[in-house]
């Protein structure tokens, strides 16, 4: 397994292998299955991820841009210019790494040849649950090889506050309850990769991993992954209950439809649709407060003997009945 310090290609090294000519092929994502950034965060780039990236690229009608300093992500949304220094025309997977064939613009080629820009940094989308790279978005000429954090921080501009890790999950991963969910996912991926890599090596006195140790590491990873899945589901169910209760109190839904709406919120997309529905829905039923009402007090009916007593003693039957209720 190849360990990397950053997701950046040194173009000056590529120039040395092309006799001083701007390289037609550049490495975009290093070989996996786990690629590691300079900040320590990890992503999965295995066979399935490679297929996702290549399929996405072949389905596109246009080529992917190579800009300057990630202007496509930082400047273009503001209406500023984001010119291309080159265009990625084709992708290939070579020994587990992703390479791209580039059609350089005159300006881009000149700056690469003059070593004005030395590094090429990719921007990609990934699955936040697994860390698997799903598609290549663009690449940038840069002299800041740690742009990786900036690119990924733009993935979700409005994240919801997350609950701290459970004590059991943190202990299983060797983390603390204050560590992030992304760090937990990275630790799970690393545990699995370590167990699989060590088990595939040729046995030796220095590198052999006993089967019991391998099973223990793999079980820890499996338990941690299951605990994380259960915690995520519990957080989601709690959020659904809060939204359903609020909608009931606001009269946007009725108790008869609460279970239907709860089932439709089983996934995050369903919960978002329900929130949009509640925001736009009219009030369909004002609170009735039936649960707070007390039953009306009923008058006690007198039997024949009690009515006879009232007649003989000249007592008002209504007052006599009230006295009976008080005694009850």
C-alpha positions, -999 to +999 in steps of 0.1 A: +000+000+000+015+033-011+014+061+015+012+097+002+018+131+018-005+151-004-029+148-034-007+169-057+014+162-088+048+179-090+048+191-127+085+199-125+092+162-120+071+155-150+091+179-171+122+160-164+108+129-181+094+147-212+126+164-223+115+198-212+081+196-230+048+202-213+035+167-203+005+154-222-004+129-194-004+139-157-012+120-125-045+133-109-052+109-081-025+086-066-028+049-063-050+036-034-069+019-021-064+045+007-050+079-003-039+102+025-036+140+024-010+161+041-035+170+068-039+132+076-074+128+062-081+097+041-102+088+011-109+055-006-098+051-042-102+014-050-115-005-080-151+006-074-141+042-070-120+041-102-151+027-121-173+056-107-148+082-118-143+068-153-180+063-158-188+098-148-162+112-171-173+092-202-210+103-196-200+140-198-204+159-230-175+183-222-139+181-209-128+189-173-110+222-168-075+227-153-076+263-139-054+284-117-056+282-079-090+265-081-107+295-096-136+273-108-146+267-072-136+300-056-139+327-083-165+315-108-194+313-082-188+350-075-190+359-112-153+364-115-132+351-143-120+315-141-100+308-173-087+273-181-050+266-184-058+232-200-085+206-205-086+170-194-096+150-225-092+114-213-087+094-181-068+062-176-061+041-145-024+031-143-013+007-115-041+020-093-035+057-100-057+080-121-040+098-150-054+124-174-045+134-209-043+172-210-048+197-239-029+227-225-037+263-235-008+284-247-007+303-214-010+272-193+018+254-212+041+284-209+037+288-172+043+250-167+074+251-189+087+282-170+081+265-137+058+294-126+034+267-113+048+234-101+019+215-087-014+201-101-041+196-075-074+177-081-108+186-069-132+156-065-165+146-049-167+118-024-192+098-004-192+112+032-202+079+046-175+057+031-149+083+020-150+067-015-140+091-043-169+092-068-161+118-095-133+141-106-146+177-108-115+197-120-078+202-113-058+234-107-023+247-112-011+257-078+019+264-056-001+256-025+001+218-023-022+217+008-054+230-011-069+196-002-086+211+029-101+240+010-116+218-016-132+195+008-145+222+031-166+234+002-184+200+000-211+210+025-213+247+033-242+243+058-235+211+079-258+203+107-242+201+141-232+165+149-233+147+182-201+136+198-189+100+193-202+075+218-177+063+244-178+027+230-172+038+194-144+061+204-127+034+225-129+009+197-112+033+173-087+046+197-102+081+196-119+105+220-156+114+221-147+149+209-132+137+176-152+142+144-172+117+125-149+121+095-120+111+117-139+080+129-146+070+092-110+075+084-099+053+113-124+026+103-110+027+067-074+025+080-082-004+103-096-024+075-068-015+051-042-024+077-058-057+085-061-067+048-026-055+039-010-073+067-029-105+060-019-105+023+019-102+030+042-131+029+048-146+064+081-136+080+094-132+115+092-094+112+060-089+092+038-119+099+005-112+116-011-141+134-046-150+124-059-142+159-045-107+157-059-101+122-093-114+133-092-091+163-084-060+142-110-068+116-136-074+143-128-040+159-133-023+126-166-042+119-179-034+154-169+003+151-186+006+117-218-010+130-218+012+160-213+043+138-242+032+116-265+026+146-256+060+161-263+077+128-297+060+125-306+069+161-297+106+155-318+105+123-348+090+141-346+115+169-346+144+143-377+128+126-395+126+159-388+163+166-401+174+132-432+152+134-441+165+169-435+201+158-458+196+128-485+181+150-484+210+174-485+235+145-516+217+130-497+211+097-505+173+100-530+152+119-523+124+143-539+100+118-511+107+093-482+109+117-470+073+111-472+078+073-450+109+075-426+091+099-422+063+074-416+087+045-387+103+065-368+070+069-340+085+048-324+119+050-338+130+017-373+121+029-368+142+060-357+172+039-388+168+018-410+166+049-395+198+062-403+215+029-438+201+029-445+214+065-431+248+057-455+252+028-485+233+041-516+251+056-530+244+090-553+214+086-563+210+122-561+233+151-551+218+185-582+204+201-568+199+237-589+168+240-562+152+261-565+179+287-603+179+290-619+163+320-651+143+317-683+160+327-696+151+362-728+131+359-756+133+384-762+102+405-796+086+398-816+077+430-830+042+433-866+036+445-857+033+482-837+065+481-865+084+464-889+070+491-866+083+519-865+118+503-903+118+501-908+107+537-882+132+551-890+160+527-855+162+514-847+176+479-837+146+457-810+167+439-793+177+472-796+141+484-778+129+452-750+155+457-744+142+492-742+107+478-716+119+452-696+135+480-695+104+500-684+084+469 
